[in-house]
Amino acid sequence: MEFNFEEAIKRLSEISKLMSDKNISLDDSLKLYTEAAGLIEKCGKYLDEAKLIVEQAEMKVQ
């Protein structure tokens, strides 16, 4: 399964809304937190790779 940055951001927004619910159980909160942490890590890596691609492209232009 290929990573989709936009879908990950969408899911993070959903998780944020779910965790804002005062009636959420601790168990569900922990599961969502764990999922969010993984998505944040993947998004960070994706952005680092994108930055590198842009920097390399800029070097070729100069």
Buried (B, 14 or more C-beta within 10 A) or exposed (E): EEEEEEEBEEBBEEBEEEEEEEEEEEEEEEEBEEEBEEBEEBBEEBEEEEEEEEEEEEEEEE
